[in-house]
Amino acid sequence: MNDFNAFAAPITKLIELNKTHFKKMAAAQQEAAKNYAELAEARIKAATNINNPEALNAFAKEQVELAQSSLEKFVADSKSLFEDTKAYNEQVLNIVKESAAALTPKK
């Protein structure tokens, strides 16, 4: 029975780790989609209020500022995703190492 538990424990850890990681990624994607939809709606509303050259100029300036802040957010989010993925990979490797050690016959 101990051999089975030694075999099953890492699998259970991997399943839980994957479930947690994928839930986190799905939540981040849902939040990003929600934010994008809200932004698109706000920008469409702003565009419909353009009724003179000054309003067009202001809208264009806002779009440039928005593009810059969106790029900065994208870079920050990408760094965060990279760090999360790196940590996830390290956890997977640790589980694999632990399982290999547990399953290696004792002399």
C-alpha positions as CSV (number, residue, x, y, z in Angstrom):
1,M,0.0,0.0,0.0
2,N,2.9,2.4,0.8
3,D,4.2,1.9,-2.8
4,F,0.8,2.9,-4.2
5,N,0.6,6.0,-1.9
6,A,4.2,6.9,-2.9
7,F,3.1,6.6,-6.6
8,A,-0.3,8.4,-6.2
9,A,0.9,11.3,-4.0
10,P,2.8,13.2,-6.7
11,I,0.0,12.7,-9.2
12,T,-2.5,14.2,-6.7
13,K,-0.1,17.1,-6.1
14,L,0.2,17.7,-9.8
15,I,-3.6,17.6,-10.3
16,E,-4.1,20.1,-7.5
17,L,-1.3,22.4,-8.8
18,N,-2.7,22.3,-12.3
19,K,-6.2,23.0,-11.1
20,T,-5.0,26.0,-9.1
21,H,-2.8,27.3,-12.0
22,F,-5.5,26.9,-14.7
23,K,-8.1,28.5,-12.5
24,K,-5.8,31.5,-12.0
25,M,-5.1,31.8,-15.7
26,A,-8.7,31.5,-16.6
27,A,-9.7,34.2,-14.1
28,A,-7.0,36.5,-15.5
29,Q,-8.3,35.9,-19.0
30,Q,-11.8,36.6,-18.0
31,E,-10.8,39.8,-16.2
32,A,-8.8,40.9,-19.2
33,A,-11.8,40.2,-21.6
34,K,-14.1,42.1,-19.2
35,N,-11.8,45.1,-19.0
36,Y,-11.3,45.1,-22.8
37,A,-15.1,45.1,-23.4
38,E,-15.6,47.9,-21.0
39,L,-12.8,49.9,-22.6
40,A,-14.2,49.3,-26.1
41,E,-17.6,50.4,-25.0
42,A,-16.2,53.6,-23.3
43,R,-14.1,54.5,-26.4
44,I,-17.1,53.9,-28.7
45,K,-19.2,56.2,-26.5
46,A,-16.3,58.8,-26.6
47,A,-16.1,58.6,-30.4
48,T,-19.8,59.2,-30.7
49,N,-19.4,62.5,-28.8
50,I,-17.0,63.9,-31.4
51,N,-18.8,66.8,-33.0
52,N,-16.1,69.3,-33.9
53,P,-12.3,69.4,-34.7
54,E,-11.4,70.2,-31.1
55,A,-13.3,67.1,-29.8
56,L,-11.6,65.0,-32.5
57,N,-8.2,66.3,-31.5
58,A,-9.0,65.5,-27.8
59,F,-10.2,62.0,-28.7
60,A,-7.0,61.4,-30.7
61,K,-4.9,62.5,-27.8
62,E,-6.7,60.3,-25.5
63,Q,-6.2,57.4,-27.8
64,V,-2.5,57.9,-27.9
65,E,-2.4,58.1,-24.1
66,L,-4.5,55.0,-23.9
67,A,-2.2,53.2,-26.3
68,Q,0.8,54.1,-24.1
69,S,-0.8,53.0,-20.9
70,S,-2.1,49.8,-22.5
71,L,1.4,49.0,-23.6
72,E,2.7,49.5,-20.1
73,K,0.0,47.4,-18.6
74,F,0.7,44.7,-21.2
75,V,4.4,44.6,-20.4
76,A,3.6,44.5,-16.6
77,D,1.1,41.7,-17.1
78,S,3.5,39.8,-19.3
79,K,6.2,40.0,-16.7
80,S,3.7,38.8,-14.0
81,L,2.6,35.9,-16.3
82,F,6.2,34.9,-16.9
83,E,6.9,34.9,-13.2
84,D,3.8,32.8,-12.5
85,T,4.7,30.3,-15.2
86,K,8.3,30.1,-13.9
87,A,7.0,29.4,-10.4
88,Y,4.6,26.8,-11.7
89,N,7.3,25.0,-13.7
90,E,9.6,25.0,-10.6
91,Q,6.8,23.4,-8.6
92,V,6.2,20.8,-11.3
93,L,9.9,20.0,-11.3
94,N,10.0,19.7,-7.5
95,I,7.1,17.3,-7.5
96,V,8.7,15.2,-10.2
97,K,12.0,15.1,-8.3
98,E,10.2,14.2,-5.1
99,S,8.3,11.4,-6.8
100,A,11.4,10.1,-8.4
101,A,13.1,10.0,-5.0
102,A,10.1,8.3,-3.4
103,L,9.9,5.7,-6.1
104,T,13.6,4.9,-6.2
105,P,14.2,1.5,-4.5
106,K,15.9,1.8,-1.2
107,K,19.1,-0.2,-0.8
